[in-house]
C-alpha cells in the first residue's frame, strides 16, 4: 500500500503538470483537447519517470533498461489517454476536463501495473 501511495503522489504532480498544459492550451489556443492533453502527457513524462524511479519504486534497474520500458509504457498510456479524450470529447461531446479525468483513471491503473511488474521490477 505504501508503494501505491508513493506512486499516486508522484502521479498527482505529473497529473497537475498535464492538466495545466491541457487547460492552458485549450483555453488560449484553438488546439483540440485530445492534442493538448497529449502535449501535457508528454511534458509530464520526464518528471514521472525520474520521480517514480527514485522515489516510488526505489529502483536499482539499469536506466537504459528502465527508460526503454518506461518509454513503451508511456507510449501505450499516451495512446490510451488520447483515444479516450478524443472519443469522449469529439464523439460524445463530453466536457474536456471530465473526459480527461476519466482517461486519467484508466491510464493510472494500467501504468501502475506495468511499472510495478515490468519496468521497475
Helices and strands as residue ranges (DSSP letters): H 2-28, H 33-51, I 52-56, H 63-86, I 87-91, H 96-114, I 115-119
